Amino acid sequence: MRALLQRVSSARVTVDGRVTGQIERGFVILLGVTHTDTPAEAEWLAAKVAGLRLFEDDAGKMNRALADVGGSFLVVSQFTLYGNAQKGRRPSFTAAARPELAEPLVDYFCQHLRAAGFTVATGVFGAHMDVEIHNDGPVTLLVERDHM
């Protein structure tokens, strides 16, 4: 799994003109799933992003986690995080998991964040979404476990 994490002052997802998920201060997680991902990957990644200290303390250092600032998550499934544009002009998405594997793992990831006490808003899996992100910083980080 890959999580492209963005620290935001606010964000929202709209599908067919209807807001499906919205947060104020927090993290937007664009979440990609590949064929070899398991529930254990989702658990590890949820714990990792929940504990990241990317908010400033009183000294201006990134030393506070999301829980310390009362923030929320907005999780948006994004298969294009596993796009490969090395050859040609049209990316290949063969490394992205099929929906029947990806959707339950995205849901499981969100469940783990909620179980940890976080508010989690989401997009709609497989839908065409308009995602409005107000980056704070900007602070953007790609998080994934090294499989080697």
TIPA-473868 format. One record per residue: residue number from 1; z, y, x negated of N, C-alpha, C, O in turn. Coordinates in nm, 2 decimals. Atoms other than C-alpha are relative to their C-alpha. Layout:
+-----+--------+--------+--------+--------+--------+--------+--------+--------+--------+--------+--------+--------+
| num |    npz |    npy |    npx |   capz |   capy |   capx |    cpz |    cpy |    cpx |    opz |    opy |    opx |
+-----+--------+--------+--------+--------+--------+--------+--------+--------+--------+--------+--------+--------+
| NUM |      Z |      Y |      X |      Z |      Y |      X |      Z |      Y |      X |      Z |      Y |      X |
...
+-----+--------+--------+--------+--------+--------+--------+--------+--------+--------+--------+--------+--------+
//
This chain:
+-----+--------+--------+--------+--------+--------+--------+--------+--------+--------+--------+--------+--------+
| num |    npz |    npy |    npx |   capz |   capy |   capx |    cpz |    cpy |    cpx |    opz |    opy |    opx |
+-----+--------+--------+--------+--------+--------+--------+--------+--------+--------+--------+--------+--------+
|   1 |   0.00 |  -0.12 |  -0.08 |   0.00 |   0.00 |   0.00 |   0.00 |   0.12 |  -0.09 |   0.06 |   0.13 |  -0.20 |
|   2 |   0.00 |  -0.13 |   0.07 |  -0.07 |   0.35 |  -0.11 |   0.05 |   0.11 |   0.10 |   0.01 |   0.11 |   0.22 |
|   3 |  -0.04 |  -0.12 |  -0.08 |   0.11 |   0.66 |   0.02 |  -0.03 |   0.12 |  -0.07 |   0.02 |   0.15 |  -0.18 |
|   4 |   0.03 |  -0.14 |   0.05 |  -0.03 |   1.00 |  -0.04 |   0.10 |   0.09 |   0.08 |   0.08 |   0.12 |   0.19 |
|   5 |  -0.11 |  -0.08 |  -0.06 |   0.28 |   1.21 |   0.02 |  -0.02 |   0.15 |  -0.02 |  -0.05 |   0.19 |  -0.14 |
|   6 |   0.01 |  -0.14 |   0.01 |   0.26 |   1.58 |   0.09 |   0.12 |   0.07 |   0.06 |   0.16 |   0.04 |   0.17 |
|   7 |  -0.11 |  -0.08 |  -0.05 |   0.56 |   1.81 |   0.12 |  -0.06 |   0.11 |   0.09 |  -0.15 |   0.18 |   0.05 |
|   8 |   0.06 |  -0.10 |  -0.10 |   0.50 |   2.03 |   0.43 |   0.11 |   0.09 |   0.06 |   0.23 |   0.05 |   0.07 |
|   9 |  -0.08 |  -0.08 |  -0.08 |   0.65 |   2.32 |   0.61 |  -0.01 |  -0.04 |   0.15 |   0.08 |  -0.01 |   0.23 |
|  10 |   0.03 |   0.05 |  -0.14 |   0.49 |   2.18 |   0.93 |  -0.13 |  -0.08 |  -0.01 |  -0.21 |  -0.06 |  -0.10 |
|  11 |   0.12 |   0.08 |  -0.01 |   0.22 |   1.93 |   1.03 |  -0.01 |  -0.06 |   0.14 |   0.09 |  -0.07 |   0.21 |
|  12 |   0.02 |   0.07 |  -0.13 |   0.07 |   1.78 |   1.34 |  -0.13 |  -0.07 |   0.00 |  -0.22 |  -0.04 |  -0.07 |
|  13 |   0.12 |   0.08 |  -0.02 |  -0.19 |   1.53 |   1.45 |  -0.04 |   0.01 |   0.15 |   0.04 |   0.01 |   0.24 |
|  14 |   0.05 |  -0.01 |  -0.13 |  -0.41 |   1.58 |   1.75 |  -0.11 |  -0.10 |   0.02 |  -0.20 |  -0.12 |  -0.07 |
|  15 |   0.11 |   0.10 |  -0.04 |  -0.63 |   1.31 |   1.92 |  -0.05 |   0.04 |   0.14 |   0.03 |   0.05 |   0.23 |
|  16 |   0.06 |  -0.04 |  -0.12 |  -0.87 |   1.42 |   2.19 |   0.07 |   0.12 |   0.07 |   0.09 |   0.12 |   0.19 |
|  17 |  -0.06 |  -0.12 |  -0.05 |  -0.70 |   1.75 |   2.22 |   0.15 |  -0.01 |   0.04 |   0.21 |   0.09 |   0.08 |
|  18 |  -0.14 |   0.02 |  -0.03 |  -0.35 |   1.60 |   2.27 |   0.08 |  -0.02 |  -0.13 |   0.04 |  -0.10 |  -0.22 |
|  19 |  -0.08 |   0.02 |   0.11 |  -0.08 |   1.63 |   2.01 |   0.07 |  -0.13 |   0.01 |   0.15 |  -0.16 |   0.10 |
|  20 |  -0.07 |   0.13 |   0.00 |   0.04 |   1.28 |   1.92 |   0.12 |  -0.01 |  -0.10 |   0.20 |  -0.10 |  -0.08 |
|  21 |  -0.11 |   0.00 |   0.10 |   0.27 |   1.36 |   1.63 |   0.02 |   0.14 |  -0.06 |  -0.08 |   0.20 |  -0.09 |
|  22 |  -0.02 |  -0.13 |   0.06 |   0.43 |   1.68 |   1.50 |   0.14 |   0.00 |  -0.07 |   0.23 |  -0.05 |  -0.01 |
|  23 |  -0.13 |  -0.02 |   0.07 |   0.70 |   1.77 |   1.25 |   0.01 |   0.14 |  -0.05 |  -0.09 |   0.21 |  -0.07 |
|  24 |  -0.02 |  -0.13 |   0.07 |   0.85 |   2.08 |   1.09 |   0.01 |  -0.04 |  -0.15 |  -0.07 |  -0.12 |  -0.20 |
|  25 |  -0.02 |   0.03 |   0.14 |   0.98 |   2.06 |   0.73 |   0.01 |  -0.16 |  -0.02 |   0.08 |  -0.23 |   0.05 |
|  26 |   0.00 |   0.14 |   0.03 |   0.92 |   1.72 |   0.58 |  -0.11 |  -0.05 |  -0.09 |  -0.17 |   0.03 |  -0.17 |
|  27 |   0.11 |   0.06 |   0.07 |   0.66 |   1.48 |   0.44 |  -0.10 |  -0.05 |   0.09 |  -0.07 |  -0.12 |   0.19 |
|  28 |   0.11 |   0.07 |  -0.06 |   0.32 |   1.39 |   0.56 |  -0.03 |  -0.12 |  -0.09 |  -0.05 |  -0.10 |  -0.21 |
|  29 |   0.04 |   0.12 |   0.08 |   0.24 |   1.03 |   0.45 |  -0.13 |  -0.04 |   0.05 |  -0.14 |  -0.09 |   0.17 |
|  30 |   0.13 |   0.06 |  -0.03 |  -0.13 |   0.94 |   0.45 |   0.02 |  -0.14 |  -0.06 |   0.03 |  -0.16 |  -0.18 |
|  31 |  -0.04 |   0.13 |   0.04 |  -0.08 |   0.56 |   0.43 |  -0.13 |  -0.10 |   0.01 |  -0.19 |  -0.11 |   0.11 |
|  32 |   0.11 |   0.09 |   0.01 |  -0.34 |   0.31 |   0.31 |   0.05 |  -0.14 |  -0.02 |   0.15 |  -0.16 |  -0.09 |
|  33 |  -0.04 |   0.14 |   0.01 |  -0.32 |  -0.07 |   0.33 |  -0.11 |  -0.08 |  -0.06 |  -0.23 |  -0.06 |  -0.01 |
|  34 |   0.11 |   0.09 |   0.06 |  -0.51 |  -0.33 |   0.12 |   0.03 |  -0.14 |   0.04 |   0.14 |  -0.17 |   0.10 |
|  35 |  -0.01 |   0.14 |  -0.04 |  -0.56 |  -0.70 |   0.17 |   0.12 |  -0.08 |  -0.04 |   0.17 |  -0.17 |   0.03 |
|  36 |  -0.12 |   0.07 |   0.05 |  -0.27 |  -0.82 |  -0.04 |   0.13 |   0.05 |   0.04 |   0.23 |   0.00 |   0.00 |
|  37 |  -0.12 |  -0.05 |  -0.04 |  -0.01 |  -0.61 |   0.12 |   0.08 |  -0.09 |   0.10 |   0.02 |  -0.16 |   0.18 |
|  38 |  -0.09 |   0.08 |  -0.08 |   0.29 |  -0.77 |   0.29 |   0.11 |   0.09 |   0.05 |   0.12 |   0.20 |   0.02 |
|  39 |  -0.12 |  -0.08 |  -0.05 |   0.60 |  -0.66 |   0.48 |   0.09 |   0.04 |  -0.12 |   0.15 |   0.15 |  -0.11 |
|  40 |  -0.08 |  -0.04 |   0.12 |   0.78 |  -0.66 |   0.14 |  -0.05 |   0.13 |  -0.06 |   0.03 |   0.21 |  -0.10 |
|  41 |   0.06 |  -0.12 |   0.05 |   0.54 |  -0.39 |   0.02 |   0.04 |   0.12 |   0.09 |   0.07 |   0.23 |   0.04 |
|  42 |  -0.03 |  -0.11 |  -0.09 |   0.60 |  -0.18 |   0.33 |   0.15 |   0.04 |  -0.01 |   0.18 |   0.16 |  -0.01 |
|  43 |  -0.14 |  -0.03 |   0.02 |   0.98 |  -0.21 |   0.28 |   0.02 |   0.08 |  -0.12 |   0.10 |   0.18 |  -0.13 |
|  44 |  -0.02 |  -0.07 |   0.13 |   0.96 |  -0.11 |  -0.08 |  -0.05 |   0.14 |   0.00 |   0.02 |   0.23 |  -0.04 |
|  45 |   0.06 |  -0.13 |  -0.01 |   0.73 |   0.18 |  -0.01 |   0.08 |   0.10 |   0.09 |   0.10 |   0.21 |   0.05 |
|  46 |  -0.09 |  -0.08 |  -0.09 |   0.95 |   0.31 |   0.28 |   0.12 |   0.04 |  -0.07 |   0.16 |   0.16 |  -0.07 |
|  47 |  -0.12 |  -0.04 |   0.08 |   1.26 |   0.30 |   0.06 |  -0.03 |   0.10 |  -0.11 |   0.05 |   0.19 |  -0.13 |
|  48 |   0.04 |  -0.09 |   0.11 |   1.08 |   0.47 |  -0.22 |  -0.02 |   0.14 |   0.05 |   0.03 |   0.24 |  -0.01 |
|  49 |   0.03 |  -0.13 |  -0.05 |   0.94 |   0.76 |  -0.02 |   0.12 |   0.07 |   0.06 |   0.14 |   0.19 |   0.06 |
|  50 |  -0.12 |  -0.05 |  -0.07 |   1.27 |   0.80 |   0.17 |   0.10 |   0.06 |  -0.10 |   0.17 |   0.15 |  -0.07 |
|  51 |  -0.10 |  -0.05 |   0.10 |   1.46 |   0.86 |  -0.16 |  -0.06 |   0.10 |  -0.10 |   0.02 |   0.15 |  -0.18 |
|  52 |   0.05 |  -0.09 |   0.09 |   1.22 |   1.08 |  -0.34 |   0.06 |   0.14 |   0.01 |   0.08 |   0.19 |   0.12 |
|  53 |  -0.06 |  -0.13 |   0.01 |   1.37 |   1.41 |  -0.45 |  -0.11 |   0.11 |  -0.03 |  -0.13 |   0.13 |  -0.15 |
|  54 |   0.11 |  -0.10 |   0.02 |   1.09 |   1.67 |  -0.40 |   0.03 |   0.13 |   0.07 |  -0.06 |   0.22 |   0.08 |
|  55 |  -0.03 |  -0.13 |  -0.05 |   1.28 |   1.96 |  -0.24 |   0.10 |   0.07 |  -0.10 |   0.18 |   0.00 |  -0.16 |
|  56 |  -0.08 |  -0.07 |   0.09 |   1.44 |   2.23 |  -0.44 |   0.15 |   0.01 |   0.03 |   0.18 |   0.02 |   0.15 |
|  57 |  -0.14 |  -0.03 |  -0.02 |   1.81 |   2.27 |  -0.49 |   0.02 |   0.15 |  -0.02 |  -0.07 |   0.23 |  -0.03 |
|  58 |  -0.03 |  -0.15 |   0.02 |   1.99 |   2.61 |  -0.54 |  -0.05 |   0.05 |  -0.13 |  -0.07 |   0.17 |  -0.14 |
|  59 |   0.05 |  -0.05 |   0.13 |   1.87 |   2.62 |  -0.90 |  -0.15 |   0.00 |  -0.01 |  -0.21 |   0.03 |  -0.11 |
|  60 |   0.15 |   0.01 |   0.00 |   1.50 |   2.57 |  -0.80 |  -0.06 |  -0.12 |  -0.05 |  -0.18 |  -0.13 |  -0.07 |
|  61 |   0.05 |   0.12 |   0.05 |   1.47 |   2.22 |  -0.93 |  -0.02 |  -0.10 |   0.12 |   0.05 |  -0.10 |   0.22 |
|  62 |   0.03 |   0.10 |  -0.10 |   1.32 |   1.94 |  -0.72 |   0.11 |  -0.11 |  -0.02 |   0.10 |  -0.20 |  -0.09 |
|  63 |  -0.12 |   0.09 |   0.01 |   1.66 |   1.76 |  -0.67 |   0.05 |  -0.04 |   0.13 |   0.16 |  -0.11 |   0.13 |
|  64 |  -0.04 |   0.04 |  -0.13 |   1.69 |   1.71 |  -0.30 |  -0.10 |  -0.09 |   0.07 |  -0.22 |  -0.07 |   0.06 |
|  65 |   0.09 |   0.09 |  -0.07 |   1.56 |   1.43 |  -0.09 |  -0.01 |   0.05 |   0.14 |   0.05 |   0.14 |   0.19 |
|  66 |   0.03 |  -0.04 |  -0.14 |   1.43 |   1.45 |   0.27 |   0.13 |   0.00 |   0.08 |   0.14 |   0.09 |   0.16 |
|  67 |  -0.13 |   0.00 |  -0.07 |   1.77 |   1.35 |   0.41 |   0.09 |   0.12 |  -0.03 |   0.16 |   0.17 |   0.06 |
|  68 |  -0.09 |  -0.11 |   0.04 |   1.94 |   1.63 |   0.22 |  -0.04 |   0.13 |   0.07 |   0.04 |   0.22 |   0.08 |
|  69 |   0.05 |  -0.12 |  -0.06 |   1.72 |   1.89 |   0.39 |  -0.03 |  -0.01 |   0.15 |  -0.08 |   0.08 |   0.21 |
|  70 |   0.02 |   0.02 |  -0.15 |   1.71 |   1.74 |   0.74 |  -0.15 |  -0.01 |   0.04 |  -0.18 |   0.03 |   0.15 |
|  71 |   0.14 |   0.01 |  -0.03 |   1.34 |   1.67 |   0.72 |  -0.05 |  -0.12 |   0.08 |   0.03 |  -0.21 |   0.10 |
|  72 |   0.06 |   0.11 |  -0.08 |   1.10 |   1.44 |   0.91 |  -0.12 |  -0.05 |  -0.07 |  -0.17 |   0.01 |  -0.17 |
|  73 |   0.13 |   0.06 |   0.05 |   0.80 |   1.21 |   0.83 |  -0.10 |   0.01 |   0.11 |  -0.07 |   0.00 |   0.23 |
|  74 |   0.11 |   0.02 |  -0.08 |   0.46 |   1.23 |   0.98 |  -0.09 |  -0.10 |  -0.07 |  -0.14 |  -0.07 |  -0.18 |
|  75 |   0.07 |   0.11 |   0.07 |   0.28 |   0.90 |   0.90 |  -0.14 |  -0.01 |   0.07 |  -0.15 |  -0.03 |   0.19 |
|  76 |   0.14 |   0.01 |  -0.05 |  -0.10 |   0.88 |   0.94 |  -0.07 |  -0.11 |  -0.08 |  -0.08 |  -0.10 |  -0.20 |
|  77 |   0.08 |   0.11 |   0.06 |  -0.29 |   0.56 |   0.87 |  -0.13 |   0.05 |  -0.05 |  -0.20 |   0.12 |   0.02 |
|  78 |   0.13 |  -0.05 |   0.06 |  -0.58 |   0.63 |   0.63 |  -0.06 |  -0.11 |  -0.09 |  -0.03 |  -0.12 |  -0.21 |
|  79 |   0.06 |   0.11 |   0.08 |  -0.80 |   0.34 |   0.52 |  -0.08 |   0.06 |  -0.12 |  -0.11 |  -0.02 |  -0.21 |
|  80 |   0.09 |  -0.06 |   0.11 |  -1.01 |   0.58 |   0.30 |   0.08 |   0.02 |  -0.13 |   0.02 |   0.04 |  -0.23 |
|  81 |  -0.08 |   0.00 |   0.12 |  -0.72 |   0.58 |   0.05 |  -0.04 |  -0.12 |  -0.09 |  -0.02 |  -0.11 |  -0.21 |
|  82 |   0.05 |   0.11 |   0.08 |  -0.88 |   0.25 |  -0.06 |  -0.15 |   0.00 |  -0.02 |  -0.21 |  -0.10 |  -0.04 |
|  83 |   0.14 |  -0.02 |   0.02 |  -1.23 |   0.39 |  -0.09 |  -0.03 |   0.00 |  -0.15 |   0.05 |   0.04 |  -0.23 |
|  84 |   0.04 |   0.00 |   0.14 |  -1.42 |   0.33 |  -0.41 |  -0.13 |   0.07 |  -0.01 |  -0.23 |   0.03 |   0.05 |
|  85 |   0.12 |  -0.08 |   0.01 |  -1.68 |   0.59 |  -0.51 |  -0.06 |  -0.01 |  -0.14 |  -0.13 |   0.08 |  -0.18 |
|  86 |   0.04 |   0.01 |   0.14 |  -1.75 |   0.46 |  -0.86 |  -0.15 |  -0.01 |  -0.01 |  -0.22 |   0.04 |  -0.10 |
|  87 |   0.15 |   0.03 |   0.01 |  -2.11 |   0.35 |  -0.78 |  -0.06 |   0.07 |   0.12 |  -0.01 |   0.07 |   0.23 |
|  88 |   0.08 |  -0.06 |  -0.11 |  -2.37 |   0.53 |  -0.57 |   0.06 |   0.12 |   0.06 |   0.15 |   0.18 |   0.00 |
|  89 |  -0.04 |  -0.12 |  -0.06 |  -2.31 |   0.81 |  -0.33 |   0.08 |  -0.03 |   0.13 |   0.15 |   0.06 |   0.18 |
|  90 |  -0.08 |   0.04 |  -0.12 |  -2.15 |   0.62 |  -0.04 |   0.11 |  -0.09 |  -0.04 |   0.09 |  -0.19 |  -0.10 |
|  91 |  -0.11 |   0.08 |   0.04 |  -1.80 |   0.49 |  -0.10 |   0.01 |  -0.13 |   0.07 |  -0.04 |  -0.15 |   0.18 |
|  92 |  -0.03 |   0.13 |  -0.05 |  -1.71 |   0.13 |  -0.05 |   0.14 |   0.00 |   0.05 |   0.23 |   0.05 |  -0.02 |
|  93 |  -0.13 |   0.01 |  -0.06 |  -1.41 |   0.06 |   0.17 |   0.05 |  -0.15 |   0.01 |   0.13 |  -0.18 |   0.09 |
|  94 |  -0.03 |   0.14 |   0.00 |  -1.39 |  -0.32 |   0.10 |   0.14 |  -0.03 |  -0.04 |   0.19 |  -0.14 |   0.00 |
|  95 |  -0.14 |   0.03 |   0.05 |  -1.05 |  -0.29 |  -0.06 |   0.10 |   0.04 |   0.11 |   0.22 |   0.00 |   0.10 |
|  96 |  -0.09 |  -0.04 |  -0.11 |  -0.90 |  -0.15 |   0.27 |   0.02 |  -0.12 |   0.09 |  -0.08 |  -0.20 |   0.11 |
|  97 |  -0.03 |   0.12 |  -0.09 |  -0.73 |  -0.41 |   0.49 |  -0.06 |   0.02 |   0.14 |  -0.09 |   0.13 |   0.18 |
|  98 |   0.05 |   0.00 |  -0.14 |  -0.88 |  -0.50 |   0.83 |   0.11 |   0.05 |   0.09 |   0.23 |   0.03 |   0.06 |
|  99 |  -0.10 |  -0.05 |  -0.10 |  -0.71 |  -0.34 |   1.13 |   0.11 |  -0.10 |   0.04 |   0.23 |  -0.06 |   0.06 |
| 100 |  -0.10 |   0.10 |  -0.04 |  -0.54 |  -0.67 |   1.23 |   0.11 |  -0.02 |  -0.10 |   0.22 |  -0.07 |  -0.06 |
| 101 |  -0.11 |   0.01 |   0.10 |  -0.34 |  -0.67 |   0.90 |   0.06 |   0.14 |  -0.02 |   0.18 |   0.15 |  -0.03 |
| 102 |  -0.05 |  -0.14 |   0.03 |  -0.31 |  -0.29 |   0.85 |   0.09 |   0.06 |   0.10 |   0.19 |   0.11 |   0.07 |
| 103 |  -0.08 |  -0.06 |  -0.11 |  -0.18 |  -0.18 |   1.19 |   0.14 |  -0.05 |   0.00 |   0.23 |   0.03 |   0.01 |
| 104 |  -0.14 |   0.05 |   0.00 |   0.13 |  -0.41 |   1.19 |   0.07 |   0.05 |  -0.12 |   0.19 |   0.08 |  -0.11 |
| 105 |  -0.07 |  -0.04 |   0.12 |   0.21 |  -0.31 |   0.83 |   0.03 |   0.15 |   0.01 |   0.14 |   0.19 |  -0.04 |
| 106 |  -0.02 |  -0.14 |  -0.02 |   0.18 |   0.06 |   0.92 |   0.12 |   0.02 |   0.09 |   0.21 |   0.10 |   0.07 |
| 107 |  -0.11 |  -0.01 |  -0.10 |   0.41 |   0.01 |   1.22 |   0.13 |  -0.05 |  -0.07 |   0.24 |   0.01 |  -0.05 |
| 108 |  -0.11 |   0.05 |   0.07 |   0.65 |  -0.19 |   1.00 |   0.06 |   0.10 |  -0.10 |   0.18 |   0.12 |  -0.10 |
| 109 |  -0.04 |  -0.11 |   0.09 |   0.66 |   0.09 |   0.74 |   0.08 |   0.11 |   0.08 |   0.18 |   0.15 |   0.04 |
| 110 |  -0.07 |  -0.10 |  -0.09 |   0.75 |   0.34 |   1.02 |   0.13 |  -0.05 |   0.05 |   0.23 |   0.03 |   0.05 |
| 111 |  -0.13 |   0.06 |  -0.05 |   1.02 |   0.11 |   1.16 |   0.11 |   0.01 |  -0.11 |   0.22 |   0.04 |  -0.08 |
| 112 |  -0.10 |  -0.01 |   0.11 |   1.19 |   0.10 |   0.82 |   0.05 |   0.14 |  -0.03 |   0.16 |   0.16 |  -0.06 |
| 113 |  -0.04 |  -0.13 |   0.01 |   1.19 |   0.47 |   0.79 |   0.09 |   0.04 |   0.12 |   0.20 |   0.11 |   0.09 |
| 114 |  -0.09 |  -0.03 |  -0.12 |   1.34 |   0.50 |   1.14 |   0.13 |  -0.07 |  -0.01 |   0.24 |  -0.01 |   0.02 |
| 115 |  -0.13 |   0.08 |   0.02 |   1.60 |   0.23 |   1.06 |   0.09 |   0.07 |  -0.10 |   0.21 |   0.06 |  -0.10 |
| 116 |  -0.07 |  -0.07 |   0.11 |   1.70 |   0.45 |   0.76 |   0.06 |   0.13 |   0.06 |   0.12 |   0.21 |  -0.01 |
| 117 |  -0.06 |  -0.12 |  -0.06 |   1.78 |   0.73 |   1.01 |  -0.09 |   0.12 |   0.01 |  -0.05 |   0.23 |   0.05 |
| 118 |   0.10 |  -0.11 |   0.00 |   1.46 |   0.94 |   0.98 |  -0.07 |   0.01 |   0.13 |  -0.09 |  -0.09 |   0.20 |
| 119 |   0.09 |  -0.02 |  -0.11 |   1.26 |   1.10 |   1.26 |  -0.14 |  -0.02 |  -0.06 |  -0.17 |   0.03 |  -0.16 |
| 120 |   0.13 |   0.03 |   0.05 |   0.91 |   0.96 |   1.22 |  -0.10 |   0.02 |   0.12 |  -0.10 |  -0.04 |   0.22 |
| 121 |   0.11 |  -0.02 |  -0.10 |   0.61 |   1.10 |   1.41 |  -0.13 |  -0.07 |  -0.06 |  -0.13 |  -0.10 |  -0.18 |
| 122 |   0.12 |   0.07 |   0.05 |   0.27 |   0.93 |   1.38 |  -0.13 |   0.05 |   0.06 |  -0.13 |   0.12 |   0.16 |
| 123 |   0.13 |  -0.02 |  -0.06 |  -0.10 |   0.96 |   1.44 |  -0.03 |  -0.12 |   0.09 |   0.07 |  -0.19 |   0.13 |
| 124 |   0.04 |   0.11 |  -0.08 |  -0.29 |   0.70 |   1.64 |  -0.09 |  -0.09 |  -0.08 |  -0.20 |  -0.04 |  -0.13 |
| 125 |   0.07 |   0.09 |   0.08 |  -0.41 |   0.40 |   1.45 |  -0.15 |  -0.02 |   0.05 |  -0.17 |  -0.04 |   0.16 |
| 126 |   0.14 |   0.02 |  -0.03 |  -0.79 |   0.38 |   1.43 |  -0.07 |   0.11 |   0.08 |  -0.20 |   0.10 |   0.10 |
| 127 |   0.06 |  -0.11 |  -0.07 |  -0.85 |   0.70 |   1.62 |  -0.05 |   0.11 |  -0.09 |  -0.01 |   0.12 |  -0.21 |
| 128 |   0.04 |  -0.12 |   0.07 |  -1.04 |   1.01 |   1.51 |   0.11 |   0.10 |   0.02 |   0.13 |   0.14 |   0.13 |
| 129 |  -0.11 |  -0.09 |  -0.01 |  -0.76 |   1.25 |   1.43 |  -0.03 |   0.13 |  -0.07 |  -0.09 |   0.13 |  -0.17 |
| 130 |   0.00 |  -0.13 |   0.06 |  -0.74 |   1.62 |   1.36 |   0.14 |   0.01 |  -0.06 |   0.24 |   0.01 |   0.02 |
| 131 |  -0.13 |  -0.01 |   0.07 |  -0.46 |   1.65 |   1.10 |   0.02 |   0.14 |  -0.05 |  -0.06 |   0.18 |  -0.14 |
| 132 |  -0.03 |  -0.14 |   0.05 |  -0.31 |   2.00 |   1.04 |   0.12 |  -0.01 |  -0.09 |   0.23 |  -0.05 |  -0.04 |
| 133 |  -0.11 |   0.01 |   0.10 |  -0.10 |   2.01 |   0.73 |   0.02 |   0.14 |  -0.07 |  -0.07 |   0.20 |  -0.12 |
| 134 |  -0.04 |  -0.13 |   0.07 |   0.08 |   2.32 |   0.60 |   0.08 |  -0.04 |  -0.12 |   0.20 |  -0.06 |  -0.12 |
| 135 |  -0.06 |   0.04 |   0.12 |   0.15 |   2.22 |   0.24 |   0.10 |   0.10 |  -0.04 |   0.09 |   0.22 |  -0.03 |
| 136 |  -0.11 |  -0.08 |   0.05 |   0.47 |   2.35 |   0.09 |   0.00 |  -0.02 |  -0.15 |   0.05 |  -0.12 |  -0.20 |
| 137 |   0.00 |   0.01 |   0.15 |   0.42 |   2.42 |  -0.28 |  -0.14 |   0.04 |  -0.06 |  -0.15 |   0.15 |  -0.11 |
| 138 |   0.00 |   0.14 |  -0.06 |   0.18 |   2.24 |  -0.27 |   0.06 |  -0.10 |  -0.09 |   0.06 |  -0.09 |  -0.21 |
| 139 |  -0.06 |   0.11 |   0.07 |   0.36 |   1.93 |  -0.36 |  -0.07 |  -0.13 |   0.06 |  -0.05 |  -0.16 |   0.18 |
| 140 |   0.08 |   0.12 |  -0.04 |   0.14 |   1.61 |  -0.34 |   0.02 |  -0.11 |  -0.10 |   0.01 |  -0.08 |  -0.22 |
| 141 |  -0.03 |   0.11 |   0.09 |   0.22 |   1.27 |  -0.49 |  -0.05 |  -0.13 |   0.06 |  -0.04 |  -0.16 |   0.18 |
| 142 |   0.05 |   0.13 |  -0.04 |   0.05 |   0.93 |  -0.48 |   0.10 |  -0.10 |  -0.04 |   0.14 |  -0.11 |  -0.16 |
| 143 |  -0.10 |   0.10 |   0.02 |   0.30 |   0.65 |  -0.45 |  -0.05 |  -0.14 |   0.03 |  -0.10 |  -0.16 |   0.14 |
| 144 |   0.03 |   0.14 |  -0.03 |   0.22 |   0.28 |  -0.49 |   0.07 |  -0.08 |  -0.11 |   0.10 |  -0.03 |  -0.22 |
| 145 |  -0.07 |   0.09 |   0.10 |   0.38 |  -0.02 |  -0.67 |  -0.11 |  -0.05 |  -0.09 |  -0.22 |  -0.09 |  -0.05 |
| 146 |   0.08 |   0.06 |   0.10 |   0.22 |  -0.14 |  -0.99 |   0.00 |  -0.15 |   0.02 |   0.11 |  -0.21 |   0.01 |
| 147 |   0.01 |   0.15 |  -0.03 |   0.10 |  -0.50 |  -0.91 |  -0.02 |  -0.08 |  -0.13 |  -0.03 |  -0.20 |  -0.12 |
| 148 |   0.02 |   0.07 |   0.12 |   0.06 |  -0.59 |  -1.28 |   0.12 |  -0.05 |  -0.06 |   0.12 |  -0.11 |  -0.17 |
+-----+--------+--------+--------+--------+--------+--------+--------+--------+--------+--------+--------+--------+
//
